[in-house]
C-alpha cells in the first residue's frame, strides 16, 4: 500500500531542514510527502522547493489554517492508503517510517502509536526534557495516546472519525486519538518509531506552550479532574501549608519540602541519569530548576484552562453541531 507522510508548518525557515533530511534517510522511503503551509512569510517555501529534488514532496499553502485544518488539508491532498503524521521541529529515526507502518502493512492494525524522545541542545533543555517528558518506562502502552508528531493510521480510519477537529487549535491530536480509540480499540505501541524533538529552551516559551495546551484542554473539556486537583493543590493546599509555616514554623516547612520532593521525585530520577558525569555545582543547579519548571508549567495551565472553558461556553451551540 502507498504511504504518505504529512505535516503542517508555518515560518519554520532553516529549522525545517532536519525533518526533511531525516525523511530522505528513511529505510522505507515514503511514496509521497505532503506538507501544508499555514501562510509562511519567511523563506520556508523556498527551502521546501529546494527539497523537491530529493523527496516526492508536495506543498499546499492554506494561509490562516490552524494545526487541525493543516493536517486535514494535507491528508485530503495525499494519495496514500496509509498516513504517517509528523511535525516540523523533529528529527525522525532512520527506521521511523518502516517500524511505524509495519503493523498496518501486515494488516495487524489500523492505527499505530509511535514514540518521541527529547533532543536537547543546551543544559537547560536537558533539565526541561527530564522534567516534563516521560520516558518509555513511564507510560502504559495500552493507554498511551500518541502525539501526531509520531503516529500512523489508515486513510479510511481518518475519514471514519471525521479527521482532526478543526474547531480546536491545540490538544487536537488527543481528541483525534480518543475518536480513533473509541472506534478501533487499543493501538499497537511501536517504541522503535522514534521522533526526536527539542524541548523548550526558556521558561517564557515553556509558559506559552503549556498555556496553549491547557487552553486546548479547556476547549475540548479534557482532563477536568486533573485540572481541578491542580487548583485545589495551589489554591487550598498551598495556602494551608504557608499558614502552617507562619504559625507552626518547622511543621509547615516539613510539609512544604515533603510535597516539593514528592512532586519532583520522578523528574529528578530522570535527570539523575541524564546528567551523569556533570560537575557537582552544575548538577545541583540543574536539580534546583525542577520545581521552578513545574511551578511555571502549573501556573500556565491554571491560567490557560479557564480561558478554554470560557471559549467552550461561548461556542456551546457550535460544539453541539460537531
C-alpha positions in Angstrom: 0.0 0.0 0.0 1.1 3.6 -0.7 2.4 5.5 2.3 2.0 9.3 2.6 3.9 11.3 5.2 2.1 14.5 6.2 2.9 17.6 8.3 1.7 21.1 8.8 4.1 24.0 9.3 4.4 27.8 9.4 7.5 30.0 9.4 9.9 27.2 10.1 12.7 28.6 7.9 16.0 26.7 8.3 14.5 24.7 11.1 12.6 22.6 8.6 15.8 21.1 7.2 16.4 18.5 9.9 13.0 17.0 9.4 13.4 16.9 5.6 16.9 15.4 5.9 15.7 12.7 8.2 12.9 11.8 5.7 15.5 11.4 3.0 17.4 8.9 5.2 14.4 6.7 5.9 15.0 3.0 5.4 11.4 2.8 3.9 11.3 5.8 1.6 7.8 7.5 1.7 5.8 7.3 -1.5 5.0 11.0 -1.0 5.4 13.8 1.5 2.6 16.3 1.7 3.1 19.5 3.7 0.5 22.1 4.4 2.0 25.5 5.0 -0.2 27.9 7.1 1.0 31.0 5.3 4.7 31.4 5.9 6.2 34.8 5.5 9.9 33.8 5.7 12.0 31.5 3.4 10.2 28.3 4.4 8.6 27.8 1.0 11.9 28.4 -0.8 13.5 25.7 1.3 10.7 23.3 0.6 11.0 23.9 -3.1 14.7 23.0 -2.8 14.0 19.6 -1.3 11.7 18.6 -4.1 14.8 17.3 -6.0 15.3 14.7 -3.2 11.8 14.0 -1.9 8.5 13.2 -3.5 7.3 16.4 -1.9 4.1 18.4 -2.5 3.3 21.6 -0.7 -0.1 23.1 -0.1 -0.4 26.6 1.1 -3.5 27.4 3.2 -3.0 30.9 4.8 -4.5 31.2 8.3 -5.1 27.5 8.8 -4.7 26.1 12.3 -2.9 22.8 13.0 -6.0 20.6 12.6 -7.0 22.3 9.4 -3.5 22.0 8.1 -3.3 18.3 8.8 -6.7 17.6 7.3 -5.8 19.5 4.1 -2.5 17.6 3.8 -4.3 14.3 4.3 -7.1 15.3 1.8 -4.5 16.0 -0.8 -2.5 12.9 -0.1 -3.0 9.8 -2.2 -1.6 7.1 0.2 -3.6 4.4 1.8 -1.6 4.9 5.0 -0.9 8.2 6.6 2.1 8.8 8.8 1.9 12.1 10.6 4.8 14.1 12.0 5.7 17.7 12.9 8.2 20.4 12.0 11.0 20.7 14.5 11.6 16.9 14.8 14.2 14.6 13.5 13.0 11.1 12.6 15.0 8.0 13.4 16.0 6.2 10.2 13.7 3.3 10.9 10.8 5.5 11.9 8.5 5.1 8.9 9.4 1.4 8.4 8.7 0.5 12.0 5.6 2.7 12.4 3.7 1.4 9.4 4.7 -2.3 9.6 1.6 -3.4 11.7 -0.7 -1.7 9.2 1.1 -3.1 6.2 0.8 -6.5 7.8 -2.9 -6.0 8.3 -2.5 -6.3 12.1 -3.7 -2.8 13.0 -5.5 0.3 11.7 -3.7 2.8 13.9 -0.1 2.7 15.3 1.4 4.8 18.1 5.0 5.9 17.6 7.3 7.3 20.3 9.2 10.5 20.9 12.4 11.4 22.7 13.9 14.8 23.7 16.8 16.1 21.7 18.3 18.8 23.9 20.9 21.2 22.7 21.6 23.1 26.0 21.9 22.3 29.7 18.6 24.0 30.4 16.9 21.8 27.7 18.3 18.7 29.3 16.5 19.7 32.6 13.4 20.7 30.7 13.2 17.4 28.9 13.7 15.4 32.1 11.1 17.5 34.0 8.2 17.5 31.6 8.7 14.5 29.3 8.1 10.8 30.2 10.5 8.1 29.4 9.4 4.9 27.6 9.1 3.2 31.0 6.8 5.9 32.4 3.9 5.1 30.0 1.5 2.2 29.7 1.5 1.0 26.1 -2.2 0.0 26.4 -3.4 3.5 27.4 -0.8 5.7 25.7 -2.2 8.3 23.4 0.2 9.2 20.6 1.3 12.7 19.7 0.7 13.5 16.0 4.4 14.0 15.7 4.7 10.2 15.5 1.5 8.3 14.6 0.3 6.3 11.6 -3.2 5.4 10.6 -5.2 4.3 7.5 -6.7 6.9 5.4 -10.1 5.1 5.9 -9.7 5.5 9.7 -9.1 9.2 9.4 -12.2 9.6 7.3 -14.3 7.3 9.5 -13.8 9.6 12.6 -14.2 12.8 10.7 -10.5 13.8 10.7 -8.8 16.2 13.1 -11.3 18.5 14.9 -10.9 21.8 13.0 -12.6 23.8 15.8 -9.7 23.0 18.1 -6.3 24.7 17.7 -4.4 22.8 20.5 -4.9 19.3 22.1 -6.4 18.4 18.7 -4.4 15.2 18.4 -5.7 13.9 21.8 -9.3 14.4 20.6 -8.4 12.6 17.3 -6.8 9.8 19.4 -9.9 9.4 21.5 -12.1 9.1 18.4 -9.8 6.5 16.9 -9.6 4.5 20.1 -13.3 4.5 20.5 -13.8 3.1 17.0 -10.7 0.8 16.7 -9.7 0.0 20.3 -6.1 -0.1 21.7 -3.3 0.9 19.2 -0.1 -1.1 18.9 2.7 0.9 20.5 5.8 1.0 18.3 8.5 2.3 20.6 11.2 2.0 18.0 9.5 4.5 15.7 11.1 7.5 17.4 10.7 11.2 16.6 13.4 13.3 18.3 12.4 16.9 19.2 14.0 19.8 21.0 12.5 20.8 24.4 11.6 24.4 25.1 14.7 26.5 25.6 13.4 29.1 28.0 10.8 29.5 30.8 8.9 32.1 28.6 8.5 29.7 25.7 7.6 26.9 28.0 4.9 29.0 29.7 3.4 29.9 26.4 3.4 26.2 25.3 1.7 25.0 28.4 -0.8 27.9 28.4 -1.9 27.0 24.9 -2.0 23.2 25.8 -4.3 23.9 28.8 -6.4 26.3 26.8 -6.9 23.5 24.3 -7.8 21.1 27.2 -10.5 23.6 28.3 -11.9 24.0 24.8 -12.1 20.2 24.4 -13.2 19.5 28.0 -10.2 17.2 28.6 -8.9 16.1 32.0 -11.3 18.1 34.1 -10.5 16.2 37.3 -6.7 16.6 36.8 -7.1 20.4 36.3 -9.4 20.6 39.4 -6.9 18.8 41.5 -4.2 21.3 40.5 -6.5 24.2 41.5 -7.2 22.6 44.9 -3.5 22.0 45.5 -2.4 25.5 44.8 -5.5 27.5 46.0 -6.3 25.4 49.1 -3.4 23.1 50.0 -0.5 25.6 49.4 -2.1 28.4 51.5 -2.7 25.9 54.3 1.0 24.9 54.3 2.1 28.6 54.2 -0.2 29.3 57.1 1.4 26.4 59.0 4.9 27.8 58.2 3.7 31.1 59.7 2.2 29.6 62.8 4.0 26.3 63.4 7.3 27.0 61.6 9.1 23.7 61.4 6.0 21.5 60.7 5.0 23.8 57.8 8.4 23.6 56.3 8.4 19.8 56.7 5.1 19.6 54.8 6.3 22.0 52.1 9.6 20.2 51.5 7.9 16.8 51.5 5.4 18.0 48.9 8.0 19.5 46.7 10.2 16.4 47.0 7.3 14.1 46.1 6.3 16.3 43.1 9.9 16.4 41.8 10.8 12.8 42.5 10.3 11.2 39.1 11.8 14.2 37.1 14.8 14.0 39.5 15.2 10.4 38.8 15.3 11.0 35.0 17.6 14.0 35.5 20.0 11.9 37.7 20.5 9.5 34.7 20.7 12.3 32.1 23.3 14.3 34.0 25.7 11.5 35.0 29.2 13.0 34.8 28.2 16.6 35.2 30.2 18.6 37.6 28.5 18.8 41.1 27.8 22.6 41.1 26.2 22.4 37.6 24.3 19.3 38.5 23.0 20.9 41.7 21.7 23.9 39.8 20.0 21.6 37.3 18.1 19.8 40.1 17.1 23.2 41.6 15.4 24.0 38.3 12.9 21.1 38.5 10.4 22.7 41.0 10.7 26.0 39.2 9.8 24.5 35.8 7.0 22.5 37.4 5.6 25.7 39.1 5.8 27.7 35.8 4.0 24.9 34.0 1.3 24.6 36.6 0.6 28.4 36.6 0.5 28.4 32.8 -2.1 25.5 32.9 -4.2 27.2 35.6 -4.3 30.4 33.5 -5.0 28.7 30.2 -7.6 26.2 31.2 -10.4 28.7 32.2 -9.8 30.6 29.0 -10.5 27.4 27.1 -13.6 26.7 29.2 -14.9 30.2 28.6 -14.4 29.7 24.8 -16.3 26.4 25.1 -19.2 28.0 26.9 -19.4 30.8 24.4 -19.3 28.3 21.5 -21.6 25.7 23.0 -24.0 25.9 20.1 -21.3 25.3 17.6 -20.0 22.3 19.5 -23.4 20.7 19.7 -23.3 20.6 15.9 -19.9 19.0 15.7 
